[in-house]
């Protein structure tokens, strides 16, 4: 792009079936907005609002009063500096391995992809089992997890306990301007493989979520986080909470930046519908699977579609 590219390389051209079709896109949709302050002031109402958003949409925006414009702008500047490293410096971290402390990659797993995605990313992997990356006892996402547990009529710690030694992947995505945005995608339509995803994005836009056959162009709220349900929470809740399929469009003249925290189960956790939610009227809808197998299948194959559907009991 710095050298004046006017046509994208063939490997980035998506087949017609995967391109964004304008008449199937609903513009400027405001997804549910949840104020974290209500967690302390009216917990019952907060839980009801959160669970409704997780059941009907599977994605929502979270307002945090203490999140200041200065903090957000500094965060963006720091991440931009990473992507402006010299190419030789970035390639020291280049790998398609997911579970390494630091990973730089173009697209997701280029060697496995016929049609690459128009983005680069830096990724950090954190595990409870690694002494060099000690994980706090109560990360912020646990507050949401406890409320989601209560929304299922369960003990507030039930979902967290199901995750075992929780793991986290922190990823920064960098979407360059694209000379042929109608032929490419920043990220293919997919559901996240883990438990809960927390996203901070700039105001460029481009994130879309799918409901039925339509894609909804999500309108970002300044300095808010976007949170979405991922596959393992859909499975644990036996389908009450919905993992949302989402994708990213690219722009012809704007750079987009997003920072994502994936709050995931331990790789040795076996995830299936919680026994407390199963009875004669509510049979299990999903198979129980080792999380390591699920996430490996997602990353070693083309990132595409709603992955939890592949674990449904026919």
C-alpha positions in Angstrom: 0.0 0.0 0.0 2.9 2.4 0.8 4.1 1.8 -2.8 0.8 2.8 -4.4 -1.0 -0.5 -4.8 -4.1 -0.1 -6.9 -5.3 -3.7 -7.1 -5.2 -6.2 -4.3 -3.2 -9.4 -4.8 -5.3 -12.4 -6.0 -5.0 -14.3 -2.7 -7.0 -11.6 -1.0 -9.9 -11.7 -3.4 -12.9 -13.4 -1.7 -15.2 -15.6 -3.8 -18.6 -14.0 -4.5 -20.3 -16.2 -1.9 -18.2 -14.6 0.8 -18.3 -10.9 -0.2 -20.5 -8.3 1.4 -23.8 -7.9 -0.5 -25.2 -4.4 0.0 -28.9 -5.3 -0.1 -28.4 -7.8 2.7 -26.8 -5.2 5.0 -28.9 -3.2 7.6 -26.9 0.0 8.2 -26.2 1.9 11.4 -27.7 -0.5 14.0 -27.2 0.2 17.7 -26.9 -3.1 19.5 -27.9 -3.3 23.2 -26.0 -1.0 25.5 -25.3 -2.1 29.1 -24.0 0.3 31.8 -21.6 -1.5 34.1 -22.6 1.0 36.9 -26.0 -0.9 37.1 -24.1 -4.0 38.3 -23.8 -2.4 41.7 -26.9 -0.2 41.8 -29.5 -2.7 40.6 -27.9 -6.1 40.1 -31.1 -8.0 39.3 -32.1 -5.6 36.5 -28.5 -5.7 35.2 -28.6 -9.5 35.1 -31.9 -9.4 33.2 -30.7 -6.9 30.7 -27.4 -8.7 30.1 -29.1 -12.1 29.7 -31.7 -10.7 27.3 -28.9 -9.2 25.1 -26.9 -12.5 25.3 -29.9 -14.5 24.3 -31.4 -12.3 21.5 -28.2 -10.8 20.0 -25.2 -12.4 21.5 -23.4 -9.1 21.3 -23.7 -5.8 23.2 -21.8 -2.6 24.1 -20.6 -2.0 27.6 -20.2 1.5 29.1 -17.6 2.0 31.8 -17.7 5.4 33.5 -14.0 5.4 34.4 -12.9 4.8 30.8 -11.5 8.2 29.7 -10.8 9.6 26.3 -7.1 10.1 27.2 -6.7 6.4 28.1 -8.3 5.3 24.9 -6.3 7.6 22.7 -3.0 6.6 24.4 -3.9 2.9 23.9 -4.5 3.5 20.2 -1.1 5.3 19.8 0.8 2.4 21.5 -0.8 -0.2 19.3 -0.2 1.8 16.1 3.5 2.0 17.0 3.7 -1.8 17.1 2.4 -2.1 13.6 4.8 0.6 12.3 7.8 -1.5 13.4 10.2 -2.3 10.6 9.0 -5.4 8.6 12.2 -7.2 9.6 11.4 -6.6 13.3 7.9 -7.8 13.1 8.9 -11.0 11.3 10.9 -12.0 14.3 7.5 -12.9 15.9 5.9 -14.3 12.7 4.3 -17.7 13.3 1.1 -19.6 12.6 1.2 -21.2 16.0 -1.5 -19.9 18.3 -0.3 -20.8 21.8 2.9 -18.9 21.9 3.6 -15.9 24.1 3.8 -13.4 21.2 2.6 -14.0 17.6 2.6 -11.8 14.6 0.7 -12.9 11.5 -1.0 -11.7 8.3 -4.6 -12.9 7.9 -5.2 -15.8 10.3 -3.3 -18.9 9.1 -2.1 -18.1 5.6 -0.8 -21.5 4.7 -4.3 -22.9 5.3 -6.2 -20.2 3.5 -7.1 -20.0 -0.2 -8.5 -16.5 0.3 -6.7 -14.5 2.8 -8.1 -11.8 5.1 -7.1 -8.1 4.7 -5.5 -7.5 8.1 -2.3 -8.1 10.2 -2.3 -8.8 13.9 -0.1 -9.1 17.0 -1.3 -11.7 19.5 -0.3 -12.4 23.1 -1.3 -15.6 24.8 -1.7 -15.9 28.6 -2.2 -19.0 30.6 -2.8 -19.5 34.3 -0.2 -22.4 34.2 2.6 -20.2 33.0 4.6 -18.5 35.9 5.9 -15.8 33.6 2.3 -14.7 32.9 0.4 -14.8 36.2 -3.3 -14.2 35.7 -5.3 -12.1 38.2 -7.7 -14.0 40.4 -10.6 -11.9 39.2 -10.2 -10.3 35.7 -12.9 -7.9 34.6 -14.7 -10.4 32.4 -15.5 -12.5 35.6 -18.1 -9.8 36.6 -19.9 -10.4 33.4 -19.5 -14.2 33.7 -20.9 -14.2 37.2 -24.0 -12.2 36.0 -24.4 -14.6 33.1 -24.3 -17.6 35.5 -27.0 -16.0 37.7 -29.1 -15.4 34.5 -29.1 -19.2 34.1 -30.4 -19.6 37.6 -27.0 -21.0 38.8 -24.4 -20.0 41.4 -22.5 -16.9 40.3 -19.2 -18.9 40.0 -20.6 -21.8 38.0 -19.5 -20.7 34.5 -16.1 -19.6 35.7 -15.5 -23.0 37.4 -16.4 -24.7 34.1 -13.6 -22.9 32.4 -11.0 -24.4 34.7 -7.7 -22.5 34.6 -9.0 -19.7 32.4 -6.8 -18.6 29.5 -6.7 -15.4 27.6 -5.6 -14.3 24.1 -5.1 -10.6 23.6 -4.9 -9.5 20.0 -4.5 -6.2 18.2 -5.9 -6.2 14.6 -4.7 -3.7 12.0 -6.8 -3.2 8.9 -5.0 -1.1 6.2 -7.0 0.9 3.6 -7.9 -1.5 0.7 -8.0 -0.4 -2.9 -10.8 -3.0 -3.7 -12.9 -3.2 -0.6 -15.8 -4.8 -2.4 -13.6 -7.8 -3.3 -12.0 -8.3 0.2 -12.9 -8.8 3.8 -10.9 -7.6 6.8 -12.1 -10.8 8.6 -14.4 -13.5 7.4 -17.8 -14.2 9.0 -17.2 -16.4 12.0 -18.1 -17.0 15.7 -15.4 -16.8 18.3 -14.2 -20.2 19.6 -13.8 -19.3 23.3 -16.1 -18.1 26.0 -16.4 -14.3 26.1 -14.9 -11.7 23.8 -14.2 -8.1 24.8 -13.4 -5.7 21.9 -12.2 -2.1 21.9 -12.3 -0.5 18.4 -11.8 3.0 16.9 -14.6 4.9 15.3 -13.9 3.8 11.7 -16.6 1.1 11.8 -16.8 -2.0 9.7 -17.8 -4.5 12.3 -21.0 -6.4 11.3 -23.1 -9.1 13.0 -25.3 -11.6 11.4 -28.9 -12.5 12.4 -30.6 -14.9 10.0 -29.7 -14.0 6.4 -29.0 -10.3 7.1 -25.8 -8.6 8.2 -26.2 -5.7 10.6 -23.7 -2.8 10.3 -22.9 -2.1 14.0 -22.6 1.6 15.0 -19.8 2.0 17.6 -20.2 4.1 20.7 -17.2 6.2 21.5 -15.0 4.7 24.2 -17.3 1.8 24.9 -16.4 -1.9 24.7 -18.1 -4.4 22.5 -18.7 -7.8 24.2 -19.9 -10.9 22.4 -20.8 -14.4 23.4 -18.5 -17.1 22.0 -19.0 -20.8 21.2 -18.3 -22.2 24.7 -20.8 -20.1 26.5 -23.5 -21.1 24.0 -22.6 -24.7 24.6 -22.5 -24.5 28.4 -25.8 -22.7 28.5 -27.3 -25.3 26.1 -28.2 -22.7 23.6 -29.8 -20.1 25.8 -26.9 -17.7 25.1 -26.0 -17.3 21.4 -22.5 -17.0 19.9 -22.8 -14.4 17.3 -21.4 -14.6 13.8 -19.5 -11.4 12.9 -17.1 -10.1 10.2 -15.1 -7.0 9.4 -15.4 -4.9 6.2 -12.5 -2.8 5.0 -12.4 0.8 3.8 -10.8 2.3 0.7 -9.2 5.3 2.5 -9.2 4.6 6.3 -7.2 2.4 8.6 -9.1 0.5 11.3 -7.7 -0.7 14.6 -9.2 -3.0 17.1 -7.9 -4.6 20.4 -9.6 -7.8 21.5 -9.4 -9.9 24.7 -10.6 -13.5 24.3 -11.5 -14.9 27.7 -11.3 -18.7 27.1 -11.6 -22.0 29.0 -8.4 -24.0 29.8 -7.4 -26.1 26.9 -7.8 -29.2 29.0 -11.4 -28.3 30.0 -14.2 -30.5 28.6 -17.0 -28.3 27.6 -20.6 -29.5 27.3 -24.1 -28.4 28.4 -24.2 -27.9 32.1 -26.0 -30.8 33.9 -28.1 -28.4 35.9 -29.7 -27.2 32.7 -30.6 -30.6 31.4 -33.8 -32.6 32.0 -36.5 -34.4 30.0 -37.9 -31.1 28.6 -34.4 -29.7 27.9 -32.2 -32.4 26.4 -28.5 -31.6 25.6 -28.2 -29.8 22.3 -24.4 -30.1 22.0 -21.7 -32.7 22.3 -19.1 -32.4 25.1 -15.7 -31.7 23.6 -12.2 -31.0 24.9 -11.6 -27.3 24.3 -8.2 -28.0 22.9 -9.8 -29.9 20.0 -12.3 -27.2 19.3 -9.9 -24.3 19.1 -7.4 -26.3 17.1 -10.0 -27.2 14.6 -11.0 -23.6 14.3 -7.4 -22.3 13.8 -6.2 -25.0 11.4 -9.1 -24.6 9.1 -10.6 -21.7 7.2 -12.2 -19.2 9.7 -15.7 -19.4 8.4 -19.3 -19.6 9.8 -20.8 -20.5 13.1 -18.4 -23.1 14.7 -20.7 -24.2 17.5 -23.1 -25.6 15.0 -20.6 -28.3 14.2 -20.9 -29.6 17.8 -24.7 -29.7 17.8 -26.4 -33.1 18.4 -28.3 -33.9 15.2 
